[in-house]
Amino acid sequence: MNPIKPLRYIPLERIKLPRPVDRVKYIAKICAGCDVLDLGAMDETAWKSKRGRGTWLHEEISLTALCVHGVDNSPMVPVEGISTGPNAIIRRGDIRDPIALVEELPIAPDVVVAGELIEHIDSPLQFLKQFVGVERLAGKSLILSTPNATAVHNFLIGLARCESTHRDHLCIFSFKTLTTLSMRAGFLDWEIIPYFSRFTEIEARHTGVLRFVIRAVQRVINVIEWIFPMVSFGYILRVRL
């Protein structure tokens, strides 16, 4: 991974970031040919509307990975679990204790994925610290994604006195706070990659002219994100453990 230039934490510090990526495609590519532990796999707010559309992260990972062990604490997951593909399953479990989940697997996962999860966790720092020094995960990868506090869409809808935040969101991160979390967690090798806005859920709820307008707005915002990566929709934190 590319080393990150040390931050000085001054107000007008310039930060150089790579261009944004497609979050789902990027993570699925990393998981290709790997055994994957997918934390928070259900995406209960929209998995039905995303299924079969190339936008449900768990499903797209299963298309490239060798095996996917999904875990979610949602009551929507039955006790016996849900088979989501020939090589994938989601079962109910405590995602706040990821190392216990790792130890339960017959084979240590090559990649642990936590897509759009840490903003739901009571203590993100304590959650991340659990991954450090775990012998079974030595040399493996941890992939997190989370919304960006400085995203351009947050500013735009703020002008209309609105905020796009789910009732289960407890925090929202920026590039600097993610960097701070990574350092305090004890990570030694990591990188942070911005990702593009995708208004999949909003688009799925509309048809006709409104759907066309939503797609057009997304394209405009994606251009802004490409030019100014720090206002992208969110970040992917990729860690080598």
C-alpha positions in Angstrom: 0.0 0.0 0.0 1.1 3.6 -0.5 2.4 5.3 2.6 0.2 8.3 3.7 2.0 11.6 4.1 1.9 12.5 7.9 -0.7 15.1 8.7 0.1 18.3 10.6 -3.5 18.8 11.7 -3.6 22.5 10.8 -6.9 24.2 9.6 -5.8 24.9 6.0 -3.6 21.8 5.4 -3.8 20.6 1.8 -4.4 16.9 1.5 -3.6 14.9 -1.7 -6.1 12.1 -2.4 -6.5 9.7 -5.3 -9.5 9.9 -7.6 -12.7 8.4 -6.3 -13.7 4.8 -7.1 -16.9 2.8 -7.4 -17.2 1.5 -3.8 -18.9 -1.9 -4.6 -16.7 -2.7 -7.6 -13.5 -1.7 -5.9 -14.2 -3.9 -2.8 -15.4 -6.8 -4.8 -12.2 -6.8 -6.9 -10.1 -6.9 -3.7 -12.1 -9.9 -2.5 -11.6 -11.9 -5.8 -10.6 -15.5 -5.1 -10.5 -14.9 -1.3 -12.3 -16.3 1.8 -14.2 -13.3 3.1 -15.9 -12.4 6.4 -18.5 -9.8 5.6 -19.6 -7.9 8.7 -23.0 -6.1 8.5 -23.7 -8.0 5.3 -27.5 -7.6 5.2 -27.8 -3.9 4.4 -31.3 -4.2 5.7 -32.4 -0.7 4.6 -32.2 -1.6 0.9 -31.0 -5.1 0.2 -34.2 -6.1 -1.6 -34.1 -3.1 -3.9 -30.3 -3.6 -4.6 -30.4 -7.4 -5.2 -29.6 -8.3 -8.7 -28.8 -4.7 -9.7 -25.0 -4.9 -9.1 -25.2 -2.5 -6.1 -25.6 -4.9 -3.1 -22.0 -5.2 -1.7 -22.5 -8.7 -0.2 -23.9 -10.0 -3.5 -21.1 -8.5 -5.6 -18.4 -9.8 -3.3 -19.9 -13.3 -3.6 -19.6 -13.1 -7.4 -15.8 -12.8 -7.2 -14.8 -14.4 -3.8 -14.1 -18.0 -3.1 -16.4 -18.1 -0.1 -18.3 -15.4 1.8 -19.3 -15.7 5.4 -21.8 -12.8 6.1 -22.8 -11.8 9.6 -25.4 -9.4 10.7 -27.3 -8.7 13.9 -30.5 -7.7 12.1 -33.7 -9.5 13.3 -34.4 -9.9 9.6 -31.8 -12.7 9.6 -33.4 -16.0 10.7 -31.6 -18.2 13.2 -30.7 -20.7 10.5 -29.2 -18.0 8.3 -29.9 -17.0 4.7 -28.2 -18.7 1.8 -27.4 -15.8 -0.6 -25.5 -17.9 -3.2 -23.7 -21.2 -3.8 -20.7 -19.8 -2.0 -22.3 -17.3 0.4 -24.4 -17.1 3.5 -25.6 -14.5 6.0 -26.1 -15.7 9.6 -27.1 -13.7 12.7 -24.2 -12.8 15.0 -22.7 -10.0 17.1 -20.7 -7.9 14.6 -19.3 -5.9 17.6 -17.1 -8.9 18.4 -15.4 -9.6 15.1 -12.5 -11.6 16.4 -14.9 -14.1 18.0 -16.5 -14.5 14.6 -13.0 -15.0 13.0 -12.2 -17.7 15.5 -15.4 -19.5 14.7 -14.6 -20.0 11.0 -12.9 -23.2 9.9 -10.5 -21.2 7.8 -9.2 -17.8 8.6 -10.6 -15.2 6.2 -8.2 -13.5 3.7 -10.3 -10.3 3.9 -12.6 -8.9 6.5 -15.1 -6.4 5.0 -17.2 -3.9 7.0 -19.1 -1.9 4.5 -20.9 1.2 5.8 -20.7 -0.2 9.4 -18.4 1.8 11.7 -20.8 4.8 11.7 -23.2 2.4 13.4 -20.8 1.3 16.1 -20.9 2.7 19.7 -17.1 2.9 19.9 -15.4 2.8 16.5 -11.9 3.1 18.0 -12.4 0.1 20.3 -13.9 -1.8 17.4 -10.8 -1.2 15.2 -8.4 -2.0 18.0 -9.7 -5.5 18.1 -8.1 -6.4 14.8 -4.5 -5.5 15.9 -2.2 -8.3 16.9 -4.6 -11.1 16.1 -2.4 -14.0 15.0 -5.1 -15.5 12.8 -5.4 -12.3 10.8 -1.6 -11.6 10.4 -1.0 -10.5 6.8 -4.7 -10.4 6.0 -6.8 -7.4 4.9 -9.4 -5.3 6.6 -11.6 -3.2 4.3 -14.0 -0.6 5.7 -16.2 1.9 4.0 -18.1 4.8 5.6 -19.8 8.1 4.5 -17.7 11.3 4.4 -18.5 14.2 6.7 -17.4 16.7 4.0 -19.3 15.2 1.1 -20.7 17.7 -1.4 -24.2 16.3 -1.2 -24.2 17.0 2.6 -23.6 20.7 1.8 -26.2 20.9 -1.0 -29.0 19.3 0.9 -28.0 21.4 4.0 -28.9 24.5 2.0 -32.5 23.1 2.0 -32.3 22.5 5.8 -32.1 18.7 5.3 -29.7 16.0 6.5 -29.2 12.5 5.1 -28.6 10.5 8.2 -30.1 7.1 9.2 -31.5 6.7 12.7 -28.8 4.1 13.5 -25.9 6.4 12.5 -24.0 7.5 15.6 -21.1 9.4 14.0 -19.7 10.5 10.6 -16.0 10.6 9.6 -13.7 12.8 7.6 -10.3 12.0 6.1 -8.5 13.3 9.1 -10.7 11.5 11.7 -10.3 8.3 9.8 -6.5 8.8 9.8 -6.6 9.5 13.5 -8.6 6.4 14.2 -6.2 4.3 12.1 -3.2 5.6 14.1 -4.8 5.2 17.5 -6.0 1.7 16.6 -2.4 0.8 16.0 -2.5 0.1 12.3 0.8 0.3 10.6 -0.1 -0.1 6.9 -3.2 1.5 5.5 -4.6 3.7 2.8 -7.8 5.8 2.4 -9.6 5.9 -0.9 -12.6 8.2 -1.7 -15.6 6.7 -3.4 -18.3 8.1 -5.7 -21.9 9.0 -4.8 -24.5 6.4 -5.9 -28.1 7.3 -5.3 -29.3 3.7 -5.8 -32.0 3.7 -3.1 -33.5 7.0 -4.2 -33.5 6.0 -7.8 -35.2 2.7 -7.1 -38.1 4.5 -5.5 -38.9 6.6 -8.6 -39.6 6.1 -12.3 -39.9 8.2 -15.4 -38.8 11.8 -15.4 -37.8 11.8 -11.7 -35.5 8.8 -12.2 -33.9 10.6 -15.1 -33.4 13.8 -13.0 -31.8 11.7 -10.1 -29.4 10.1 -12.6 -28.5 13.5 -14.0 -27.8 15.0 -10.6 -25.7 12.0 -9.7 -23.6 12.5 -12.8 -23.0 16.1 -12.0 -22.0 15.3 -8.4 -19.7 12.6 -9.7 -17.9 15.1 -11.8 -17.5 17.4 -8.8 -16.2 14.4 -6.8 -13.7 13.5 -9.5 -12.3 17.1 -9.6 -12.4 17.5 -5.8 -11.9 14.1 -4.1 -12.3 15.4 -0.6 -16.0 16.1 -1.2 -16.7 12.5 -2.4 -19.6 10.6 -0.9 -17.4 8.4 1.4 -14.1 6.7 2.1 -12.7 3.2 1.9 -10.2 2.4 4.6 -7.9 -0.5 3.4 -5.7 -2.0 6.1 -3.0 -4.7 6.0 -3.1 -6.4 9.4 
